[in-house]
Amino acid sequence: MAVRALMNANNLFLSAMNKSLLIKLSTQIVFRRASCRSFCLNLKRSSDVSSDKENNTLVNSLEGMGVDIKMVRQRQPGVLRKQITNEEGLKHFLEAKGANEETVAGIISRYPRAITRSHQSLKERWEIWRSILTSDLEILTILKRSPESFFRSGNNENMQKNIIYFCSLGLTPEDLCKLLTRTPRVFSNTVELNKQMVELLCEIYSSLGGENQEGFINHLISKNVFIFLRSSKQVKANVNFLQSSFNLDDKELLTLLHGQGGDVLDLSNEYLKKTFVNVKDKLLSHGCTENEATMFVLKHLRILYLSPQNLNDKIDLLLQANIDIHQIVKCPLVLDKSVSTISHRIEELEKLDYNFTIHGIGILALSKQRYEFRLEKLRCT
């Protein structure tokens, strides 16, 4: 009996402790700080994304704002399955900066994940951009054209660190603006990763006998901001490829990198090799010498951006119009135009009995405005 009484007493004590603990935990859950509730909401948000059903309330809300839902489904459909978003907060934030309803709708349509950014995140990001750009209107102009550049990353601290680092390299606000708008992913990189690329470029420059390291780095980055999207291994392989393919000494390679060579360093090494071989083969097959083909590529390295099919189609189209391959080599800018533009201009000029052999093919490479002006003059005469 004494043992049973003792056991009952222990059970009553443990029961009281459990109830006390349960009450304490319940109280903590109910009165938990906002940051803890946020953590719970984040967990819920993750599970919402895995659901196949769209949030109809969100869809209706976005439609009411004029957002192109079809475009949202094509670009980032997972956003429409979220239960926690900030579309109204985003709208009010952007309107306070001078945006109209059409601008807000366009930004969300083109980059739907913008509605997942909190007010605090938006405020911090805007302040960072204002440290580089001169006005709210300038930022809005960029957002209309490239909303991803502003909303892609939510890590404002990392972005601020990258800006401080790039400023330490001597980059101007114009250079930073170019980085922000054309390669926003650069600011998602860690500072250490971006430093690795700069250190590689410094190493390459010094090994070639360069004496103005900072000037070279600034010049190269301002010419080709996409270089930070490549690995150090790829960039180094491209530099070696340029030197070996054109048989350049260190001084010649350094001059090339200061010029057009810097423009192609962001291409993948395999693509660079593939397009180089294609250009040479195409020119050789139509009567150019090995030296002519090599020098053509060396003087116009940006031709390596064109895919083999695209380049071949353009050259074939010009040849069909009885244009000599050497005329094309002397006027490579014509290859910057699209196939449809070249075709349309050839048709218009042939109707006017334009002689490419006598007058050259420079007219095909003109800007739209200058071409139309020239065409009108030809019609009058």
BAMARMAR-660827 format. One line per field, with one value per residue: x, y, z of N, C-alpha, C in turn; residue in three letters. Coordinates in steps of 0.2 Angstrom, whole numbers, plus 5000, padded with zeros to 4 digits. Example, Ala and Ser with C-alpha at 12.3 -4.5 7.8 and 13.67 -1.06 7.14 Angstrom:
<pts>
n_px = [5066:5064] $
n_py = [4972:4989] $
n_pz = [5039:5035] $
ca_px = [5062:5068] $
ca_py = [4978:4995] $
ca_pz = [5039:5036] $
c_px = [5066:5064] $
c_py = [4984:5000] $
c_pz = [5039:5039] $
r = [ala:ser] $
</pts>
This chain:
<pts>
n_px = [5004:5010:5019:5011:5005:5015:5018:5007:5008:5019:5015:5004:5012:5021:5011:5006:5017:5018:5007:5009:5021:5015:5006:5015:5022:5012:5008:5020:5019:5008:5011:5022:5036:5036:5046:5047:5035:5036:5045:5037:5028:5036:5039:5027:5025:5034:5028:5017:5021:5023:5011:4999:4988:4982:4982:4967:4962:4973:4976:4964:4966:4978:4974:4964:4973:4978:4987:4996:4991:4993:5006:5012:5010:5018:5031:5034:5026:5025:5023:5009:5004:5006:5002:5005:5008:5014:5008:4999:5006:5018:5013:5008:5021:5028:5020:5021:5034:5032:5027:5014:4998:4999:5013:5016:5009:5015:5028:5026:5020:5031:5041:5036:5039:5042:5032:5034:5042:5046:5040:5051:5062:5061:5062:5075:5082:5079:5085:5099:5100:5098:5109:5118:5111:5103:5090:5073:5065:5074:5077:5064:5063:5072:5067:5055:5060:5069:5064:5069:5082:5081:5073:5077:5086:5085:5094:5100:5111:5122:5122:5125:5138:5145:5144:5151:5164:5165:5166:5178:5187:5187:5177:5165:5149:5141:5147:5143:5129:5127:5131:5121:5109:5111:5118:5112:5113:5126:5127:5121:5131:5143:5155:5167:5168:5167:5178:5188:5187:5191:5204:5210:5209:5218:5230:5232:5234:5246:5255:5256:5263:5258:5256:5247:5236:5224:5218:5216:5207:5196:5193:5190:5179:5170:5168:5163:5152:5147:5157:5158:5149:5154:5165:5181:5190:5184:5186:5200:5204:5198:5206:5219:5215:5213:5226:5233:5226:5227:5241:5248:5259:5264:5262:5254:5243:5238:5235:5224:5215:5212:5205:5193:5195:5191:5178:5173:5176:5167:5160:5156:5170:5169:5159:5165:5176:5169:5162:5172:5179:5169:5167:5179:5179:5168:5171:5183:5178:5172:5181:5191:5207:5217:5224:5217:5204:5208:5213:5201:5192:5200:5200:5187:5181:5169:5160:5160:5150:5139:5129:5133:5123:5116:5125:5129:5117:5115:5127:5125:5113:5117:5126:5118:5112:5121:5132:5149:5160:5171:5167:5159:5168:5175:5165:5159:5150:5137:5133:5128:5115:5098:5093:5080:5080:5091:5086:5074:5079:5088:5078:5071:5080:5084:5073:5075:5085:5098:5115:5126:5139:5144:5141:5143:5140:5137:5126:5117:5120:5117:5109:5091:5085:5094:5095:5082:5081:5091:5086:5075:5080:5086:5075:5070:5079] $
n_py = [4994:5006:5008:5009:5021:5029:5029:5034:5047:5051:5051:5060:5071:5072:5073:5086:5093:5091:5097:5110:5113:5112:5122:5133:5131:5133:5146:5152:5150:5157:5170:5172:5181:5192:5188:5174:5170:5174:5165:5153:5156:5156:5143:5138:5144:5138:5125:5128:5131:5119:5114:5110:5118:5134:5150:5157:5168:5177:5177:5183:5196:5200:5201:5211:5221:5223:5215:5204:5189:5177:5179:5178:5165:5159:5163:5163:5152:5147:5157:5160:5150:5153:5157:5168:5184:5200:5209:5221:5229:5231:5238:5250:5254:5256:5266:5276:5280:5286:5278:5273:5264:5256:5254:5247:5235:5230:5228:5217:5208:5205:5201:5191:5186:5198:5201:5195:5201:5209:5224:5230:5225:5230:5243:5244:5240:5249:5261:5257:5256:5270:5275:5274:5278:5293:5297:5293:5292:5287:5275:5269:5269:5259:5248:5246:5242:5231:5222:5211:5214:5222:5215:5202:5196:5194:5197:5210:5214:5207:5212:5225:5224:5219:5231:5240:5234:5234:5248:5250:5246:5256:5258:5267:5276:5274:5262:5254:5255:5249:5236:5233:5233:5225:5213:5207:5196:5196:5202:5194:5185:5179:5191:5186:5177:5186:5193:5183:5182:5195:5194:5184:5191:5201:5194:5188:5199:5205:5194:5196:5207:5219:5236:5244:5240:5243:5251:5243:5233:5240:5245:5233:5227:5237:5236:5223:5217:5205:5196:5191:5182:5170:5156:5156:5147:5145:5158:5160:5149:5154:5166:5159:5153:5163:5168:5157:5154:5165:5166:5176:5187:5192:5205:5209:5201:5207:5220:5216:5211:5223:5228:5222:5209:5208:5208:5195:5187:5182:5172:5154:5142:5131:5135:5146:5141:5133:5142:5149:5140:5138:5150:5152:5140:5143:5154:5150:5140:5148:5154:5162:5165:5156:5165:5177:5173:5171:5184:5191:5187:5190:5204:5207:5201:5200:5194:5181:5179:5175:5162:5146:5142:5154:5163:5157:5157:5170:5174:5165:5171:5183:5180:5174:5185:5189:5195:5197:5186:5193:5206:5205:5202:5214:5222:5219:5223:5221:5209:5210:5213:5206:5191:5193:5206:5209:5202:5208:5221:5218:5214:5226:5235:5228:5230:5243:5242:5242:5241:5230:5227:5238:5249:5244:5236:5243:5250:5240:5238:5250:5260:5259:5271:5279:5270:5271:5284:5285:5276:5282:5293:5286:5281:5293:5297] $
n_pz = [5000:5004:4994:4983:4986:4985:4972:4966:4971:4964:4951:4951:4953:4942:4932:4936:4933:4919:4914:4918:4911:4898:4898:4899:4887:4877:4880:4876:4862:4858:4862:4855:4848:4833:4824:4825:4821:4808:4804:4804:4795:4784:4782:4779:4767:4759:4758:4751:4738:4733:4730:4718:4715:4710:4719:4719:4724:4724:4710:4706:4712:4706:4692:4694:4696:4683:4679:4667:4667:4660:4655:4667:4671:4661:4664:4678:4685:4698:4707:4708:4715:4728:4745:4753:4749:4742:4734:4735:4743:4736:4725:4731:4736:4724:4717:4726:4722:4710:4700:4688:4687:4676:4674:4686:4684:4672:4677:4686:4678:4670:4679:4690:4703:4710:4718:4730:4738:4753:4762:4769:4763:4750:4752:4757:4746:4737:4742:4741:4727:4724:4729:4719:4707:4700:4703:4707:4696:4687:4691:4690:4676:4673:4679:4672:4660:4664:4675:4683:4686:4698:4707:4707:4717:4735:4744:4751:4759:4754:4741:4744:4749:4738:4729:4736:4735:4721:4719:4725:4716:4707:4699:4690:4693:4682:4676:4687:4686:4673:4676:4686:4678:4666:4670:4683:4690:4694:4706:4715:4716:4728:4736:4737:4726:4715:4717:4714:4700:4696:4701:4693:4681:4683:4685:4673:4665:4671:4668:4655:4654:4657:4663:4669:4679:4686:4677:4666:4671:4675:4662:4655:4662:4660:4647:4645:4654:4657:4659:4672:4674:4670:4673:4681:4675:4662:4656:4657:4648:4636:4634:4631:4620:4611:4609:4604:4593:4584:4584:4592:4600:4617:4619:4608:4611:4623:4618:4610:4620:4626:4616:4605:4609:4622:4622:4619:4629:4637:4631:4630:4630:4622:4612:4607:4600:4591:4583:4578:4570:4561:4554:4547:4539:4531:4524:4517:4509:4499:4492:4499:4506:4518:4526:4524:4529:4542:4546:4544:4555:4566:4565:4567:4579:4585:4577:4581:4589:4582:4578:4570:4561:4559:4554:4542:4535:4532:4524:4513:4508:4504:4494:4485:4480:4470:4476:4480:4489:4494:4495:4506:4516:4516:4521:4535:4544:4538:4542:4554:4554:4554:4546:4540:4538:4529:4518:4515:4511:4501:4491:4489:4484:4473:4465:4461:4452:4458:4458:4466:4463:4458:4466:4479:4495:4506:4509:4514:4527:4534:4547:4551:4549:4542:4531:4525:4521:4512:4503:4498:4492:4481:4474:4470:4460] $
ca_px = [5000:5014:5023:5006:5003:5021:5018:5001:5010:5024:5011:5001:5018:5023:5005:5006:5023:5017:5002:5013:5025:5010:5003:5020:5023:5006:5009:5025:5017:5003:5014:5029:5038:5034:5051:5046:5029:5038:5048:5032:5025:5040:5038:5020:5026:5038:5024:5012:5024:5023:5004:4997:4983:4983:4978:4962:4961:4979:4975:4959:4969:4983:4970:4962:4978:4980:4993:4995:4991:4995:5013:5015:5010:5023:5037:5035:5020:5024:5021:5002:5002:5008:4997:5007:5012:5014:5006:4996:5012:5022:5009:5009:5028:5030:5016:5024:5040:5031:5025:5007:4996:5001:5020:5016:5006:5020:5033:5024:5019:5037:5044:5031:5042:5042:5026:5036:5047:5043:5041:5057:5067:5060:5065:5082:5085:5078:5091:5105:5100:5098:5116:5121:5107:5102:5083:5068:5063:5079:5076:5058:5064:5076:5062:5051:5064:5072:5063:5073:5088:5080:5069:5080:5089:5082:5100:5102:5117:5127:5122:5129:5145:5147:5144:5157:5169:5166:5168:5185:5191:5187:5171:5160:5142:5139:5148:5139:5122:5127:5131:5114:5104:5113:5120:5110:5116:5133:5126:5119:5137:5147:5160:5173:5167:5168:5185:5192:5187:5196:5211:5212:5211:5225:5235:5233:5237:5253:5259:5257:5268:5254:5258:5241:5232:5217:5215:5214:5202:5190:5191:5187:5173:5165:5166:5160:5150:5145:5162:5157:5144:5158:5170:5188:5193:5182:5189:5207:5204:5197:5212:5224:5213:5214:5233:5236:5223:5230:5248:5249:5264:5260:5260:5248:5237:5236:5231:5218:5211:5210:5200:5188:5196:5188:5170:5171:5179:5161:5157:5159:5175:5167:5156:5170:5180:5165:5160:5178:5180:5164:5168:5185:5177:5163:5175:5188:5174:5170:5187:5195:5213:5218:5226:5211:5199:5210:5213:5194:5190:5204:5198:5180:5180:5162:5157:5160:5144:5134:5129:5135:5118:5114:5131:5129:5111:5117:5132:5121:5108:5121:5129:5112:5111:5127:5137:5155:5162:5176:5163:5156:5174:5176:5159:5157:5144:5131:5131:5125:5108:5095:5092:5074:5081:5095:5082:5070:5083:5090:5072:5069:5086:5084:5067:5077:5091:5104:5121:5130:5146:5147:5139:5145:5135:5137:5119:5113:5123:5115:5104:5085:5083:5099:5094:5076:5083:5095:5082:5070:5084:5087:5068:5069:5083] $
ca_py = [5000:5012:5009:5011:5028:5033:5029:5039:5053:5053:5052:5067:5077:5072:5076:5093:5096:5091:5103:5117:5114:5112:5129:5137:5131:5136:5153:5155:5149:5162:5176:5172:5187:5192:5185:5167:5169:5174:5158:5148:5157:5154:5136:5137:5147:5133:5120:5131:5131:5112:5113:5111:5123:5141:5154:5160:5175:5180:5178:5189:5202:5202:5203:5218:5226:5224:5210:5199:5182:5172:5180:5176:5158:5157:5165:5160:5150:5145:5163:5160:5145:5156:5160:5174:5188:5207:5213:5227:5233:5233:5243:5256:5256:5259:5272:5282:5282:5289:5273:5273:5257:5252:5252:5242:5229:5228:5225:5211:5203:5202:5197:5190:5186:5204:5202:5191:5205:5213:5231:5232:5223:5235:5250:5244:5239:5256:5265:5255:5259:5277:5277:5274:5281:5300:5299:5288:5291:5283:5268:5266:5268:5253:5243:5245:5238:5225:5222:5206:5217:5225:5210:5195:5194:5198:5198:5216:5214:5204:5217:5231:5222:5219:5238:5243:5231:5237:5255:5250:5245:5262:5258:5273:5275:5272:5255:5250:5255:5244:5229:5232:5232:5220:5207:5207:5190:5197:5205:5188:5181:5182:5195:5182:5174:5191:5194:5178:5184:5201:5192:5181:5196:5204:5189:5187:5206:5205:5189:5198:5213:5225:5240:5248:5235:5245:5254:5237:5230:5245:5245:5227:5227:5242:5234:5216:5215:5198:5191:5189:5176:5164:5153:5158:5142:5147:5165:5158:5145:5159:5170:5155:5151:5169:5169:5152:5154:5170:5166:5182:5187:5194:5212:5209:5199:5213:5225:5213:5211:5230:5230:5217:5203:5208:5207:5188:5182:5179:5166:5148:5140:5127:5139:5151:5136:5131:5148:5151:5135:5138:5156:5151:5135:5146:5159:5146:5137:5152:5157:5166:5161:5155:5171:5181:5171:5172:5191:5194:5185:5194:5211:5207:5196:5200:5189:5174:5178:5173:5155:5144:5142:5161:5166:5154:5159:5177:5174:5162:5175:5188:5177:5173:5191:5190:5199:5193:5185:5198:5212:5204:5202:5221:5225:5214:5226:5219:5203:5212:5214:5200:5188:5196:5213:5208:5199:5214:5227:5216:5214:5233:5237:5225:5233:5249:5240:5243:5236:5229:5227:5245:5254:5241:5233:5247:5252:5235:5239:5256:5260:5259:5278:5281:5266:5273:5290:5283:5272:5287:5297:5282:5281:5300:5298] $
ca_pz = [5000:5004:4987:4978:4987:4983:4965:4964:4972:4959:4945:4952:4953:4935:4929:4937:4929:4912:4913:4919:4905:4892:4898:4897:4879:4874:4881:4872:4855:4857:4862:4852:4844:4826:4820:4826:4817:4801:4802:4803:4789:4778:4781:4775:4760:4755:4756:4746:4731:4730:4728:4711:4714:4710:4723:4716:4727:4722:4703:4705:4714:4701:4687:4695:4695:4676:4677:4662:4671:4655:4655:4674:4670:4657:4667:4685:4688:4705:4711:4708:4720:4735:4749:4756:4744:4744:4728:4736:4746:4730:4721:4735:4736:4717:4716:4730:4719:4704:4695:4687:4687:4670:4675:4691:4681:4668:4681:4689:4673:4667:4684:4695:4710:4713:4724:4736:4742:4759:4761:4771:4758:4744:4755:4758:4739:4733:4745:4738:4720:4724:4731:4712:4702:4703:4704:4707:4689:4683:4693:4687:4669:4672:4681:4666:4655:4666:4682:4686:4689:4704:4711:4707:4723:4741:4749:4751:4762:4749:4736:4747:4749:4731:4727:4740:4732:4714:4720:4727:4710:4703:4694:4690:4694:4675:4676:4691:4683:4668:4680:4689:4673:4661:4673:4690:4694:4697:4713:4718:4718:4734:4735:4736:4719:4710:4718:4710:4693:4696:4703:4687:4676:4685:4684:4665:4663:4673:4665:4648:4654:4658:4669:4672:4681:4688:4671:4662:4674:4674:4655:4653:4665:4657:4640:4645:4661:4657:4661:4679:4674:4668:4678:4680:4670:4655:4654:4655:4642:4630:4633:4628:4613:4606:4608:4600:4586:4580:4585:4595:4606:4623:4618:4603:4615:4627:4614:4608:4625:4627:4611:4603:4613:4629:4620:4618:4634:4641:4628:4632:4626:4616:4607:4604:4596:4586:4579:4574:4564:4556:4550:4543:4534:4526:4520:4513:4504:4494:4489:4503:4508:4525:4529:4523:4534:4549:4548:4545:4561:4570:4565:4568:4583:4588:4572:4584:4593:4578:4578:4563:4556:4557:4550:4535:4531:4530:4519:4508:4506:4501:4488:4480:4477:4466:4480:4480:4496:4496:4497:4512:4520:4517:4525:4539:4547:4535:4545:4561:4552:4554:4539:4537:4536:4523:4513:4513:4508:4494:4487:4488:4480:4466:4461:4459:4448:4462:4457:4472:4461:4456:4472:4485:4499:4513:4510:4518:4534:4537:4552:4548:4547:4536:4525:4522:4518:4506:4498:4496:4487:4475:4471:4467:4455] $
c_px = [5004:5017:5018:5005:5009:5020:5013:5004:5015:5020:5007:5006:5020:5017:5005:5011:5021:5012:5005:5017:5021:5008:5009:5022:5018:5006:5014:5023:5013:5006:5021:5030:5037:5039:5050:5040:5031:5041:5043:5029:5029:5040:5032:5021:5029:5033:5019:5015:5023:5016:5003:4992:4985:4979:4973:4961:4967:4978:4970:4962:4974:4979:4967:4967:4981:4985:4991:4996:4994:5003:5016:5015:5016:5030:5039:5029:5019:5022:5013:5000:5003:5002:4998:5011:5011:5012:5003:5002:5016:5019:5010:5016:5030:5027:5019:5031:5039:5028:5017:5005:4998:5008:5020:5014:5011:5026:5032:5023:5026:5042:5040:5033:5043:5037:5028:5040:5043:5044:5048:5063:5067:5063:5072:5085:5085:5084:5097:5106:5101:5105:5120:5118:5105:5095:5079:5066:5067:5078:5070:5059:5068:5071:5057:5054:5067:5071:5067:5079:5087:5077:5072:5082:5086:5088:5103:5109:5123:5128:5126:5136:5148:5148:5150:5164:5171:5169:5176:5190:5191:5182:5167:5153:5139:5140:5144:5131:5122:5127:5124:5109:5105:5114:5118:5112:5123:5132:5123:5125:5140:5153:5166:5173:5169:5176:5190:5192:5192:5203:5214:5214:5217:5231:5237:5236:5244:5257:5260:5261:5264:5256:5253:5236:5225:5214:5212:5208:5195:5188:5188:5180:5168:5163:5162:5158:5148:5151:5162:5152:5148:5163:5177:5192:5191:5186:5197:5208:5203:5203:5218:5222:5214:5221:5235:5232:5225:5238:5251:5255:5260:5258:5254:5242:5234:5232:5224:5213:5208:5205:5194:5189:5192:5180:5168:5173:5173:5158:5160:5165:5174:5163:5160:5174:5175:5163:5166:5180:5175:5165:5173:5183:5173:5167:5180:5184:5171:5175:5192:5201:5213:5220:5220:5206:5201:5210:5206:5191:5194:5202:5191:5178:5172:5157:5156:5154:5139:5134:5131:5129:5116:5119:5130:5123:5112:5121:5128:5116:5111:5124:5124:5111:5117:5132:5143:5157:5167:5173:5161:5162:5176:5171:5156:5150:5137:5128:5128:5117:5105:5094:5086:5076:5086:5091:5078:5073:5085:5084:5070:5074:5086:5078:5070:5084:5097:5109:5125:5137:5149:5146:5141:5139:5134:5130:5115:5115:5120:5110:5097:5083:5088:5097:5087:5077:5087:5091:5077:5074:5085:5081:5067:5073:5082] $
c_py = [5006:5013:5011:5019:5032:5034:5034:5046:5056:5055:5058:5072:5077:5075:5084:5096:5096:5096:5109:5118:5115:5120:5134:5137:5134:5144:5156:5155:5155:5169:5177:5178:5186:5188:5177:5166:5169:5168:5153:5149:5155:5147:5134:5139:5141:5127:5122:5130:5124:5110:5114:5116:5130:5145:5158:5168:5180:5182:5183:5195:5205:5205:5210:5223:5227:5219:5205:5192:5177:5173:5177:5168:5155:5158:5162:5158:5148:5151:5162:5155:5147:5158:5167:5178:5196:5212:5220:5232:5235:5238:5250:5259:5260:5265:5278:5284:5285:5284:5274:5265:5253:5250:5247:5235:5226:5225:5218:5206:5200:5199:5196:5189:5192:5205:5198:5195:5209:5220:5233:5230:5228:5241:5250:5243:5246:5261:5263:5257:5266:5280:5277:5278:5288:5301:5293:5287:5287:5276:5265:5265:5261:5247:5241:5240:5231:5224:5216:5209:5220:5219:5203:5192:5198:5199:5205:5217:5212:5209:5223:5230:5222:5226:5241:5240:5233:5244:5255:5249:5251:5262:5264:5271:5272:5264:5251:5249:5249:5237:5228:5230:5226:5213:5207:5201:5191:5199:5199:5183:5184:5186:5191:5179:5180:5193:5189:5180:5190:5199:5188:5186:5200:5200:5188:5194:5206:5200:5191:5205:5219:5229:5244:5244:5237:5248:5248:5234:5234:5245:5239:5226:5231:5240:5227:5215:5208:5193:5188:5183:5169:5162:5156:5153:5144:5153:5163:5154:5150:5163:5166:5153:5157:5169:5163:5152:5159:5171:5173:5182:5191:5201:5213:5206:5204:5218:5222:5213:5218:5232:5225:5211:5202:5207:5200:5184:5179:5173:5159:5146:5136:5131:5144:5147:5135:5136:5150:5147:5136:5144:5155:5146:5139:5151:5155:5143:5141:5157:5161:5162:5160:5161:5176:5180:5172:5179:5194:5192:5189:5201:5212:5201:5195:5195:5182:5173:5175:5165:5152:5144:5150:5164:5163:5156:5166:5178:5171:5167:5181:5186:5175:5179:5194:5195:5194:5192:5190:5204:5211:5204:5209:5225:5221:5216:5223:5213:5204:5212:5207:5197:5191:5203:5213:5207:5205:5219:5225:5216:5221:5236:5234:5228:5239:5248:5242:5238:5236:5229:5234:5249:5251:5239:5237:5249:5247:5235:5245:5255:5261:5266:5280:5277:5269:5280:5289:5280:5277:5291:5293:5282:5288:5300:5292] $
c_pz = [5000:4998:4983:4979:4985:4975:4962:4965:4966:4952:4945:4951:4945:4930:4929:4933:4921:4910:4913:4913:4898:4892:4896:4890:4875:4874:4876:4864:4854:4857:4859:4848:4837:4822:4820:4821:4810:4799:4800:4796:4783:4777:4777:4768:4756:4753:4751:4739:4728:4728:4721:4709:4714:4716:4720:4718:4725:4714:4702:4707:4709:4694:4688:4695:4688:4674:4672:4665:4666:4655:4662:4673:4666:4660:4673:4688:4695:4710:4712:4713:4727:4739:4753:4751:4746:4738:4729:4739:4741:4726:4724:4735:4729:4715:4720:4727:4712:4699:4694:4687:4682:4671:4680:4688:4676:4671:4684:4684:4670:4672:4690:4702:4713:4719:4730:4740:4747:4758:4764:4766:4752:4746:4755:4751:4736:4736:4742:4731:4720:4726:4724:4707:4705:4705:4704:4700:4685:4685:4690:4680:4668:4674:4675:4661:4657:4674:4686:4689:4696:4709:4711:4714:4729:4746:4748:4754:4758:4744:4738:4747:4742:4728:4730:4737:4725:4714:4721:4721:4706:4698:4695:4691:4687:4674:4680:4689:4677:4671:4683:4684:4668:4664:4681:4694:4697:4705:4718:4720:4725:4732:4733:4729:4714:4711:4714:4703:4692:4697:4697:4682:4677:4684:4677:4663:4665:4670:4658:4648:4655:4664:4672:4674:4682:4682:4667:4665:4673:4666:4653:4655:4662:4650:4640:4652:4662:4659:4668:4679:4671:4673:4676:4674:4663:4652:4652:4649:4636:4629:4629:4621:4608:4605:4603:4593:4581:4580:4587:4600:4612:4622:4613:4607:4619:4624:4611:4614:4627:4622:4611:4607:4619:4628:4620:4623:4638:4638:4631:4628:4620:4611:4604:4598:4590:4581:4575:4568:4559:4551:4545:4537:4529:4522:4515:4508:4498:4491:4493:4505:4515:4529:4529:4528:4541:4551:4548:4552:4566:4571:4567:4573:4585:4583:4575:4588:4589:4578:4571:4558:4554:4553:4542:4531:4529:4524:4513:4504:4502:4494:4483:4477:4472:4470:4481:4488:4499:4498:4504:4517:4521:4521:4529:4543:4545:4539:4552:4560:4552:4547:4536:4534:4530:4517:4510:4509:4501:4489:4485:4483:4473:4462:4458:4454:4452:4460:4462:4470:4460:4463:4479:4489:4506:4514:4515:4525:4537:4542:4548:4545:4541:4530:4521:4519:4512:4500:4495:4490:4480:4471:4467:4460:4450] $
r = [met:ala:val:arg:ala:leu:met:asn:ala:asn:asn:leu:phe:leu:ser:ala:met:asn:lys:ser:leu:leu:ile:lys:leu:ser:thr:gln:ile:val:phe:arg:arg:ala:ser:cys:arg:ser:phe:cys:leu:asn:leu:lys:arg:ser:ser:asp:val:ser:ser:asp:lys:glu:asn:asn:thr:leu:val:asn:ser:leu:glu:gly:met:gly:val:asp:ile:lys:met:val:arg:gln:arg:gln:pro:gly:val:leu:arg:lys:gln:ile:thr:asn:glu:glu:gly:leu:lys:his:phe:leu:glu:ala:lys:gly:ala:asn:glu:glu:thr:val:ala:gly:ile:ile:ser:arg:tyr:pro:arg:ala:ile:thr:arg:ser:his:gln:ser:leu:lys:glu:arg:trp:glu:ile:trp:arg:ser:ile:leu:thr:ser:asp:leu:glu:ile:leu:thr:ile:leu:lys:arg:ser:pro:glu:ser:phe:phe:arg:ser:gly:asn:asn:glu:asn:met:gln:lys:asn:ile:ile:tyr:phe:cys:ser:leu:gly:leu:thr:pro:glu:asp:leu:cys:lys:leu:leu:thr:arg:thr:pro:arg:val:phe:ser:asn:thr:val:glu:leu:asn:lys:gln:met:val:glu:leu:leu:cys:glu:ile:tyr:ser:ser:leu:gly:gly:glu:asn:gln:glu:gly:phe:ile:asn:his:leu:ile:ser:lys:asn:val:phe:ile:phe:leu:arg:ser:ser:lys:gln:val:lys:ala:asn:val:asn:phe:leu:gln:ser:ser:phe:asn:leu:asp:asp:lys:glu:leu:leu:thr:leu:leu:his:gly:gln:gly:gly:asp:val:leu:asp:leu:ser:asn:glu:tyr:leu:lys:lys:thr:phe:val:asn:val:lys:asp:lys:leu:leu:ser:his:gly:cys:thr:glu:asn:glu:ala:thr:met:phe:val:leu:lys:his:leu:arg:ile:leu:tyr:leu:ser:pro:gln:asn:leu:asn:asp:lys:ile:asp:leu:leu:leu:gln:ala:asn:ile:asp:ile:his:gln:ile:val:lys:cys:pro:leu:val:leu:asp:lys:ser:val:ser:thr:ile:ser:his:arg:ile:glu:glu:leu:glu:lys:leu:asp:tyr:asn:phe:thr:ile:his:gly:ile:gly:ile:leu:ala:leu:ser:lys:gln:arg:tyr:glu:phe:arg:leu:glu:lys:leu:arg:cys:thr] $
</pts>
